[in-house]
């Protein structure tokens, strides 16, 4: 069974074709600058270098056609025809309260995803466009929607409700939903495999750290709390997102800076976070370079980020009454040994100790704990595409 995994953004579309007989990635690629000049498709097979092809991509339908063309191409392709694709798995960011698991896509599912646009205006529309484009090109191929939010549907009310008038929650669905669920689920399950223990016996804290970052408390395989909220803005200070702030800051800024609703949303989502604090960049590599040269604001941005991760870890240890493993994943979590060290420094009270040499290893599965640590600290590269493919196969079987 070959599953095509699609992750559609507003002007880009990432994809992987996975052979589920052995879970090998046959090809992966990116359609970029959709609807913009100089659009292109980039595809690689296995360990081969990517091939970049300039191609006019007026819309997502063009992009899907380009994907199928690349996958079946005589020179760079990996299948003979589209008929070899058994199913398509789509990443969908927001399922609201309508979904507590992945779903085979039909018109009822599509309508429910459209109803979530109000609470995910930046993410759900491109996800919908990607699905509709696939349906046009591959009308007879079954499709599955895998939602970022469903893994967190197991959170208890005291974790997901905000202390606002209850009728506003009932009327508008204002509550914590959480995101990166596919990643948190994948790495927590992989942690159990690596430790050789049942997931149902473990208390795990998963740290998905990238340009967007979130922490999750996973107790017996279920998400019981997570740092992102009603939107991905809540929680940690991130690349360009402010993270959690006093809500009155919003109205204060609107008055003092004469900002519109859209203006203050742009400020907090696109101009804040480590970019806003440092004034340098949202890229942590740039921040480290600037900090090494003595830029105090760049160092402060790094300190704020690491301090925030440390606080959530402590909070979730309290919530779960202990922890068996802490997991770092995503771009920063997998590759940034300095941030990992900053986060876990002075946490030996909890039995968290890391080996300095092991911590220097980047981008691969590894237990970086010292032999005498009572809490295991793992680095596990996330694989959301494989998780989506697994969910797709599970539902269609």
C-alpha positions in Angstrom: 0.0 0.0 0.0 1.4 3.3 -1.1 0.2 6.4 0.8 0.6 10.0 -0.5 0.9 12.4 2.5 -0.1 16.0 1.7 0.6 19.1 3.9 -0.9 22.1 2.1 -0.1 25.7 3.1 -1.3 28.9 1.6 1.5 29.1 -1.1 3.2 25.8 -0.6 2.5 22.1 -0.6 4.8 19.5 1.0 4.4 15.8 0.2 5.8 12.3 0.7 5.0 9.0 -0.9 5.4 6.2 1.6 5.4 2.5 0.9 3.6 1.1 4.0 4.8 -2.4 3.5 8.1 -1.4 5.1 7.3 2.3 5.9 10.0 3.5 3.5 9.9 7.0 1.9 9.9 6.5 -1.8 9.9 10.2 -2.6 9.4 13.5 -0.9 9.1 17.0 -2.2 7.8 20.6 -2.1 5.7 22.7 -4.4 6.6 26.3 -3.6 5.4 29.8 -4.5 1.9 28.5 -5.6 0.1 31.4 -7.2 3.3 33.5 -7.2 5.9 34.2 -9.9 8.9 31.8 -10.1 7.0 28.8 -8.7 8.7 25.4 -8.7 8.6 21.8 -7.6 11.4 20.1 -5.8 11.6 16.3 -5.4 14.1 13.8 -4.0 14.1 10.0 -4.0 15.6 8.2 -1.0 19.0 9.7 -0.2 19.4 11.3 -3.6 19.8 15.1 -4.0 16.6 16.9 -4.8 15.8 17.9 -8.3 14.3 21.4 -8.8 11.9 22.0 -11.7 10.6 25.5 -12.5 6.9 25.1 -13.2 3.9 27.5 -13.4 1.7 26.7 -10.4 -1.3 29.0 -10.6 -3.2 27.1 -7.9 -3.2 24.0 -5.7 -4.8 21.9 -8.5 -1.7 22.7 -10.6 0.5 21.8 -7.7 -1.2 18.4 -7.2 -0.9 17.7 -11.0 2.8 18.6 -10.7 3.2 16.2 -7.8 1.6 13.3 -9.8 3.7 14.2 -12.8 6.9 14.2 -10.8 6.1 10.9 -9.0 5.4 9.2 -12.3 8.2 10.8 -14.4 10.5 8.4 -16.2 13.7 10.1 -14.8 12.8 11.3 -11.3 9.7 9.4 -10.6 9.1 6.3 -8.3 5.8 4.9 -9.6 4.6 4.1 -13.1 1.1 5.6 -12.7 -1.2 7.3 -10.3 -3.1 4.1 -9.9 -0.3 2.9 -7.6 -1.4 5.5 -5.0 -3.7 3.6 -2.6 -4.7 6.5 -0.4 -4.0 10.1 0.5 -3.5 11.3 4.0 -4.0 15.1 4.6 -2.6 17.1 7.5 -5.4 19.3 8.8 -4.5 21.7 11.5 -7.8 22.3 13.3 -10.7 19.9 13.9 -12.2 21.9 16.8 -14.4 19.8 19.1 -15.9 17.9 16.2 -13.1 15.3 15.9 -11.4 13.2 18.6 -9.7 11.0 16.0 -8.7 11.1 12.4 -11.5 10.7 9.8 -12.1 9.4 6.3 -12.8 12.5 4.3 -16.4 12.9 3.0 -18.6 15.9 2.6 -19.6 15.9 6.2 -16.0 16.0 7.3 -15.3 18.8 4.8 -18.2 20.9 6.2 -17.0 20.4 9.7 -13.5 21.5 8.7 -15.0 24.6 7.0 -16.8 25.4 10.2 -13.5 25.6 12.0 -12.2 28.3 9.7 -13.2 31.1 12.2 -10.8 29.6 14.8 -8.1 28.7 12.4 -8.2 31.3 9.6 -4.6 30.9 8.6 -4.4 27.1 8.5 -7.7 25.4 7.6 -8.4 27.2 4.3 -5.1 26.0 2.6 -5.7 22.5 4.1 -9.2 22.5 2.5 -7.8 23.8 -0.8 -5.3 21.0 -0.8 -8.0 18.3 -0.2 -10.2 19.7 -2.9 -7.4 19.8 -5.4 -6.6 16.1 -4.7 -10.3 15.2 -5.0 -10.3 16.8 -8.5 -7.2 15.0 -9.6 -7.8 11.7 -7.8 -11.6 11.4 -7.4 -11.6 7.7 -6.7 -8.7 7.5 -4.3 -9.8 7.4 -0.6 -8.6 10.2 1.6 -8.1 10.6 5.3 -7.8 13.8 7.4 -5.4 13.7 10.3 -5.9 16.6 12.7 -3.2 18.4 14.7 -5.8 18.9 17.5 -7.2 15.4 18.0 -4.4 14.0 20.1 -5.2 16.7 22.7 -8.9 15.8 22.8 -8.2 13.7 25.9 -7.4 16.8 28.0 -9.7 17.2 31.0 -12.0 20.2 31.3 -9.8 21.9 34.0 -6.9 21.8 31.6 -8.7 23.1 28.4 -11.3 25.5 29.7 -10.5 29.2 30.2 -12.0 31.1 33.1 -14.3 33.3 31.0 -18.1 33.2 31.0 -19.0 29.6 30.3 -21.6 30.6 27.7 -18.9 32.1 25.6 -17.2 28.7 25.4 -20.5 27.2 24.5 -21.3 29.8 21.9 -17.9 30.2 20.2 -15.9 27.1 21.3 -13.3 29.3 23.0 -11.0 26.8 24.8 -7.6 25.3 24.6 -7.2 23.0 21.7 -3.5 22.5 21.4 -1.5 21.8 18.2 1.5 19.7 17.0 -0.6 16.7 18.1 0.6 14.4 15.4 4.2 15.0 16.4 3.6 14.7 20.1 1.8 11.4 19.5 4.5 10.0 17.3 7.4 10.8 19.6 5.6 9.6 22.8 4.9 6.2 21.1 8.5 6.0 19.9 9.7 6.8 23.4 7.9 3.7 24.7 9.4 1.6 22.0 12.9 2.8 22.8 12.5 2.4 26.5 11.0 -1.1 26.0 8.0 -0.3 28.2 4.3 -0.1 27.6 3.1 3.4 26.7 0.3 2.9 29.3 3.0 2.7 32.0 4.8 6.0 31.2 4.6 9.6 32.1 6.3 11.6 29.2 6.9 15.3 28.5 7.3 15.9 24.8 9.0 19.2 23.7 8.3 20.0 20.0 10.7 22.9 19.6 10.9 24.8 16.3 9.8 28.1 14.8 6.5 27.1 16.4 7.0 25.3 19.7 4.8 23.4 22.1 5.1 21.2 25.2 2.8 18.3 26.0 2.2 16.2 29.1 1.5 12.6 28.0 0.2 10.4 30.7 -0.3 6.7 29.8 -0.3 7.6 26.1 -2.9 10.4 26.4 -2.4 14.2 26.2 -3.5 15.7 29.5 -2.2 19.2 28.9 -0.3 21.2 26.3 1.2 24.7 26.1 -0.6 26.0 22.9 -4.2 27.0 23.4 -7.2 28.4 21.4 -4.6 29.3 18.8 -0.9 28.5 18.3 -0.1 31.9 19.9 -0.4 30.7 23.5 2.5 29.1 25.4 6.2 29.5 24.7 7.8 32.6 23.1 8.6 31.3 19.6 10.2 32.4 16.5 7.9 35.3 15.8 5.0 34.6 18.3 4.8 36.3 21.6 3.5 33.2 23.5 1.5 33.8 26.7 1.2 37.4 27.8 -1.2 39.4 30.0 -4.4 39.8 27.9 -4.6 43.5 28.9 -1.4 44.1 26.9 -3.5 43.7 23.8 -5.9 46.5 24.6 -3.1 48.6 25.9 -1.2 48.3 22.7 -4.3 48.9 20.6 -4.9 52.2 22.4 -1.2 53.4 22.6 -0.1 52.3 19.1 -3.5 52.9 17.5 -3.6 49.3 16.3 -6.5 47.6 14.6 -7.5 44.0 15.6 -5.6 42.8 12.5 -2.7 45.0 13.4 -2.3 43.7 17.0 -2.7 40.1 15.7 0.1 40.7 13.2 2.3 42.2 15.9 1.9 39.3 18.3 2.1 36.5 15.6 4.6 37.9 13.2 6.8 40.5 14.9 7.2 39.2 18.5 8.8 36.1 20.0 12.6 35.8 19.9 12.6 38.1 16.8 10.9 40.8 18.7 13.1 40.5 21.8 16.4 40.2 19.9 15.7 42.5 17.0 18.0 40.1 15.1 16.2 37.1 13.7 13.6 34.4 14.3 16.3 31.8 13.4 18.1 30.4 16.4 21.3 29.9 14.5 21.4 33.6 13.9 20.6 34.3 17.6 23.5 32.0 18.8 25.9 33.7 16.4 24.8 37.2 17.6 25.0 36.1 21.2 28.5 34.8 20.7 29.5 38.2 19.4 28.2 39.9 22.6 24.7 40.8 21.5 22.9 40.9 24.9 19.4 41.0 23.4 20.0 37.9 21.3 21.2 36.1 24.4 18.1 37.4 26.3 15.9 36.0 23.6 17.5 32.6 24.0 17.2 32.8 27.8 13.5 33.6 27.6 12.9 30.7 25.3 14.8 28.1 27.4 13.3 29.5 30.6 9.8 29.0 29.2 10.5 25.4 28.3 11.9 24.7 31.7 8.8 26.1 33.4 6.4 24.0 31.4 8.5 20.9 32.2 8.3 21.7 35.9 4.5 22.4 35.6 3.8 19.1 33.8 5.9 17.1 36.3 3.6 18.5 39.0 0.5 17.8 37.0 1.5 14.1 36.4 3.1 13.6 39.8 6.3 12.7 38.2 7.9 12.0 34.8 9.7 9.0 33.3 11.0 10.6 30.1 11.5 14.0 28.6 11.7 14.1 24.8 13.1 16.8 22.5 12.0 16.9 18.9 11.5 19.2 15.8 14.2 21.5 14.4 15.5 23.1 17.6 14.7 20.2 19.8 16.6 17.7 17.6 19.6 19.9 16.6 20.2 22.6 19.2 22.3 21.1 22.0 22.8 24.5 23.6 19.1 25.0 24.1 18.7 21.5 25.5 21.4 22.1 28.0 20.0 25.5 29.0 16.5 24.0 29.5 17.7 21.0 31.6 20.4 22.8 33.6 19.9 22.6 37.4 17.1 20.0 37.2 18.9 17.2 38.9 16.5 17.5 41.8 14.0 15.7 39.6 16.6 13.1 38.5 17.2 14.8 35.2 20.9 14.6 34.2 22.3 14.7 30.7 25.7 13.5 29.3 27.5 16.4 27.8 29.1 14.4 25.0 25.9 12.6 24.0 24.0 15.9 24.0 26.3 17.2 21.3 24.9 14.7 18.8 22.4 16.3 16.4 19.4 15.1 14.5 19.3 11.4 15.5 17.6 9.2 18.0 19.6 9.1 21.2 19.2 8.8 24.9 21.3 11.7 26.2 20.9 10.9 29.9 23.7 10.0 32.3 23.7 6.4 33.6 22.6 7.5 37.1 19.7 9.7 35.8 16.3 8.5 37.1 14.5 10.3 34.3 15.4 9.5 30.7 16.1 12.4 28.3 15.7 11.5 24.7 16.2 13.2 21.3 13.8 11.7 18.8 13.4 13.2 15.3 9.7 13.7 14.6 8.1 12.0 11.6 4.6 13.5 11.2 4.3 12.3 7.6 4.8 8.7 8.7 2.3 9.2 11.6 -0.2 10.5 9.0 0.4 7.6 6.7 -0.1 5.1 9.6 -3.4 6.8 10.6 -4.5 6.7 6.9 -3.8 3.0 6.6 -5.3 2.2 10.0 -8.6 3.9 9.1 -8.9 2.5 5.6 -8.2 -1.0 6.8 
